């Protein structure tokens, strides 16, 4: 499961003790004051905030993965975040975005003001919807991750189909009406993430995020990929011109940084 982007990972208590110093070391230099470090350790050790499986930014040995940790505090407008490498045995359990959504749907009030509208649209257009980002963490921890102006980040299980075009149009209209940005990603083959807005644009070549990189993929290949095979290749950049280059990992934010 350490190769499944967006999954929440709950660490064993002893693993949290072992990883605490590395988590603090991973904070940006501008966030290494005592008060922030103390708040981070409290969230990590006492509140037991889950990590988010994300693209590794450092070398992993066999079986290792990287978890991003996002905390319910900010320095100015910047969210306090860190990340650590973990071994499979340090993780007690995982939750998929779809399981998170099931739990979030039962909460009152919901963790985000636009959540129930999004769920209603998903049911109307036969879409399986997952919850990611700050609203997912708010739903699972009860901590104040979400502000009135916070984005709502959603994930669609594209393998199950649905009317993506109608869902996007309806959600965009409601988003404009209530003044809240909603970001939606399509998940293909349990491994590829493509922005819904880009997918419905009709572009021949799409930007796809995986656990290891950001690549370009041909739309036809994406739509026809089987459950166990998909061909992602940067070679498509060569036939779509200089303006269609594969971006480097450094230019793309890790998906857990909502």
N, C-alpha and C positions, 0 to 999 in steps of 0.2 A: 504493500500500500504506500510505501515511500516514493513510489513513482506515479502516484495519482494526484495531480494538481488540485488544489482547493480542499482536499480532505482535511478535516480537523484531526489532530493526533493528540491523545492524552498520554502523558508520560507517567511511568511508575514513580512513586514518591522518592525512592532512592536515586533514580535517574535525575530528578530535579535537583537534588543536593549536589550530585556530581557535576551537572551542567551549569549551575548557577553562576560560577565565576566566568565561564566562557560567554554566557549570555550578557553579562555586564560588560565584558571586554568588547563585545560586538556592537555596543551602542556607538552612535556617531560621537565624534570628539566634542561637539557642541552640547551634548546631553550627558556628559560625564560628571555632573555635579552631584553632591552627596544626596540631596533631596530626591533627585530623579532616580539615582541608583537604588535608593531605599524603596521608592515606590515600585520600581521594576521588580525588585526582589520580593516585595510583598505580593505583587500580582502573580509572580511565577511560583513562589513557594507556598503562599497562604491561599490565594484565590484559585490557584491551580489553573490558570488560563491555558487553554489548549494552543498548540502550535498549528500552523498551516503548512501543509506540504507544498513546497515551492521549488523552483528551478535552482539548483546548486550554484553558488557563486564562488565556490572553492572546490578543490579536488576531493572527491569522495572515494573511499576504498570500496571494495565489493560489498554490496548490501547496505551501505550507508545511504542516508538521505539528508536533506536539509529542511529544517522547520523554521518558518518565520514566526516571530512573536510580536503581536501588535497590542499595545497597552492603552487603557482608557484615559490617557492623559496626553497633553500636547505642550510643546514649547513654542509659544506663539501660535501659529497655525499648523505647525508640523507635528504629525503624530509621532509618538515615541515608539520606536521599533528596534528589534534586534533579530539575530538568527543564530542557530547553532547546527552543527552536524550531529546526527544521532545514529545509533545502531538499532537494528530492528528489535532487539531484545529490550531496549529501553522504552519502547512504546507499549502501553497497556491496551489501548483500544483506538479505533478510528471511527469517524462518522463521515459519511458522504454528504455532499451538499443537499442531496434529495432527502436524506434522513433528517438533516438539520431543518429543512423546510417543513417537514411533517411536524416537528416539535414546535417550530416557530408559529405555525398556523394555529396551534392550541393556546398560545399565550394571549393573555389579555391584561393590559393593552398589547397590541402587536409591537415587535421591536422596531418597526418602521411604519410611518403613517401610510405609505403607498403599498404596503405588503398585501393587504387583503384585496385591493383592486387588482394587483398583478395576478394573484391567485385565481380570482374570478375570471379574468381574461384567459388564463392558462387552461382552466377547465372548459371554457367556451370553445377554445381552438384546439382542444385535444393535445395539450402540451404538458410534458412532465417537467416541472420547474424545481430548480434547486436554489438554495440561498447561500451566498458567499459574502465576503467583505465584512464591514463593520457591523452590519445588521445580523449576520450569522453569529459573530462573537457576542453581541448583545443578547441574542436569543438564548445562547447556551450558557452564558455566565450571569446574566442579569445586571451587568456592569454598564455604566453610562458611555457606551461607545458612540451612540447615535445622537446627533444634534438635529434641530429642525431642518437645517439646510443640507444635511448629509445625503450623499448619493445612495441609491439602492442598487446593489450589485446582484445580478441573477445569472443562473446557469440553466441552459435547456439541454435535455437529453435528446440530441438530434437523431440518434439511432431509432428512437420510437416515433419520429415523425411529428406531424401537426401542421397547422397553418401558420408558418412562421411570418409570412408577409402580413396577414391580418393581425396577428398578435403584435407585431412591431408597430403597425400603423395605429392601432388602438391605444397601445401603451404610450406611444409618443404624444398622442393627443392629450391624454390624461396627464402626462408628465409636464407638458406645457401649461396646462390648466392649473395645476397645483404648484408649479414652480420648483419641482424636484427632478434632478437628473437621474435617469435610470439607465444603467449600463447592463447589457445582456450579452452573454457569450454562449455560442453553440458548442456543445461537446460531441465530437465525432469519435467513434471507435474507442471510447474511454481513454483517449490519449491526445486528441487534437482539439485545440480551442480556437474558434474563429468568431470574431465580433459579429453579432447578428446584423448590425447596420451595414457592415461590409458584405456579408453574405447575400443580403437581398438587393445589393446595388447592381448585381448582374455582372460584376467584373469576372474576367476569365481566370485571373490568377489572384489567389487570396493569401493573406498573411495568417499563418497558423502557428500557435504556440504549443510546444510540447514541454515535457519535464526537463528536457536537455537544452532546448534551443528555440529560436524563432526562425521559421522557414517560410518559403513560398510554395504553394501547392496549387496544382491545376484544379479548377472547379469540377471538371468532369471526373477526375480521379477521386476527388473528395466525395462526390455524390455516389460513386459506384463502388467505393471501398467496402470490402467485406468486414465481418466482425473480427477477423484475425489478420488482415493484411491491408496496408495502405502504403502508397509510394509517395513520400515527400522528397522533393529534390530541389536544391538550389539551382539546378540546371535550367529551370524554367525562366530564370532571370535572363539567361542568354538569349532567349527568343522573344522576350517582351521589351527589349530595349534598355538603354542606360537608365531610364527613369524608373525601372522596376528592379531595383537591387535588393538583395537580402540584407536587412539591417543587422548590425552587430548586436550581440546580447546587451552591451553596455547602453544602447540607445532605447532599450525597452525596459520598462519598469517590471519588476517581479510582480506577478499577479496578486500576491498576498498584500501588496502595498496599496490598499484601497484608499 
